[in-house]
């Protein structure tokens, strides 16, 4: 049985546990039971919960990468940014607590690395200075994962509020009318539309920054 185990099989078993019990259900004992092996057998392949979560994050990233076409990977950086953001968000949100699992891990699967290379090259082709390109790539990751973590946490909190009959906390409308109105608008908005707007804001800001830095770089060079 041990010879049949792979990191991919372990990651997929971990994702099944995640979907049924959340991130707190991920233990080496539970994973061994899910795979039908003894814990010592599992330890031959993966040594800790940290490694399990890393494998699960890589699996989610690989699933997102599988939805990206060759044409996507040859796109300009704005389109590549947008398409990858949508793909990774969909993959992360397809699993309970997916954002929490993904946070803190840099996926190193070949498909994700290929997309990262394509994105960095597209930024360089657009004139982004070499030191700025990786910062933009990391910002993309922070944006997607952070949005997913908040989105899932807010949905869980709203579900709890619905069960208990309580309402979400909002600022006092008398003392902070703009904040209260803003929170109400955000909480009632379609999350997909919010994500698309956030993407547009991020792309617009990066476009301006890249042009400013490109001019500085070309002048100093």
N, C-alpha and C positions, 0 to 999 in steps of 0.2 A: 504493500500500500504506500509506503513512504516514497518509493521510486516514482509513483504516479503523481505525487504532489508537485506543484509548481507554484511560483509566486502569483501567477495569474489565477490559478484555481483558488489559492488562499485569499487573494484580493476579492474575487467574486463571492466567495463564501462570506467574507467580512461584510460586503455590501448587502448581502441577503439579511444578515443579522442586523445591520444598520437600519434597513427598511422596516423591520419588525419591532425592534426594541430601542432604536436610537443609539447615539454614540456611547452611552454608558453600558450598553449591552455587549460591547466589543471587549472580550477578554480572551486570553489564550485558551482557557478551559472551554468556553462556549464555542470558540472557533474549532477546536479539536472535535468537539461533539458534532458540530455541523458538518465537518468533513468526514466523520466516522473513523477517526484515528485517536490514538492516545496522545496526551500532551507531550511526552518525550519525543514522539515521532514528529510532531509539529515543530519542536525546537530545532530539529535538524535543518529546517528550511527557513525559519524566521525566529528571531531571538527574543522579541519584545513586542509589547503593544505599539510602541513607537514605529517599529518596522511594519507592523500590520497596517497601521493608518497610512504610512507612506505608500505601501503597495496599493491600498484602496484609492488614495488620491491619484496615483499614476493611472489606475484603471479608469477613473472618471475622466481624466484628461485625455487618455487614449480614445475613449468613447467619443469625446467631443471632436478630436482630431479626425476620427473616421468619417465624420459628416462633412469635412472640408474637402472640396474637390481640388484637382490640380489647377483649375482656373482661379479658384479662390486664392491659392498660394502664389499666383503670379500677379495678383491685383496690386493696385497702388496701396500705400500704407493705410489710407483712410478706410478703404473697403476691407482690407485684410483685418484691420483693427475691429471694425464693426462686425464682420462675419464671425471672427474668432470669439468675440465677446458674447455674441448670441449663442454660439455653439457650446461654449464652456458653461455659460449660465444654465442652459437647458440641461446639460449633463449633471451639473451640481444639484440643481433643484429637483432632479428626478429621484433623488435619494433623501430620505429623512436625515436631517442634520448634516447634509452633504457639505454645506459651507464650513461648518465647524471641523469636519474631517479634513477638508482641503486646506484650510488656513494653516500657514506655517511650513508647508511642504512645496518645494520646487519640483514639479514633475520632470523626471528624466527619461521618459519613454521616447523611443526614436521618433514617433510621429509628432509628438509635441515639440521636440527639439527641431525638427524640420520646419515646423510652422514658425518657431521663434527665429530661426535663421532667415526664413523668408521675410519676416516682419522687419528684422534688423536691416536686411539688405534693401528692402523697400524704403526704409527711413533714410539710409545712406544715399540711395539713388535720388531721393527728394531733396538732398542737400543738407540733411541733419548732420551736425558735427559728430565725429566718432564717439566722443564722450557722452553726448546727449542721447544717442539712439538707445543704449541699454537702459537709461533712466526712463525713457518713454515706454519701453517694453515692460519694465517693472511696475510703472504706474498703471498700465493696462491690467496687469495681474491683480494689483491691490484694489483697483476699481471693481473688477468683476467679483472677486472673492468677498470683498467687504460688502458689496451690494447684496450678494447672496446670503451672507451671514445675517445681516440686518433683516432682509426680506423674510427669511425663515423664522427668525426670532420673533418678529412682529406678528407673523401669521400664527405662531404658536401661542403668543400672548393673547391675541384676539380670540383664538379658539377657547382658551381657558376662560376668558371674560364671558364668552357666549354661554359656556357651561355653567358658570357661577352666577350669571345674571348681573355681573358688575360691568361698569363702563370704563373705557380706557382713560387714563389720566390726561387731562388737558389743562393748560394754564387758565388762570382766571380771566374771563373775557373783559372784565372791567379794567383791570390793571394792565393787561397785556393783550389787547384785542388783535393785533396783527399776528402775534405768535399763535394765539388760539385759532384764528382763522386759517393760518398756514398749516397747523397740525391737522385740523379737520380736513382740509383739502388733500393733504398727502395721504392720510389714513383712508380716505374714501376713493382715492384715485386708482385706476387700473394699473397694476404693477408692471405690466408689459409696456404700457405707455410711459410710465415713469422711467423705466430702464432705457427706452429709446430716446427720451429727452436727455437723460444723463449722458448717453453716448454722444449725442449731438453737441452738448456743452463741452464734453471732454475733447472731442475731435476738433472743435472750433478753437479751443484754448491751445491745444498742442500745435495746430496749424500756425497760429500766430507766433507761438514761442519758437517753433522750428525756423520760421522765416527770420525772426529777429536774431536768433543764434547763428543762422547761416550767414547773414550779412556780417555779423561780428567776426565770425570765423574766416570768411573770405577776405575781410579787410585786414585782419591781423596776420593772415597768411601771406 
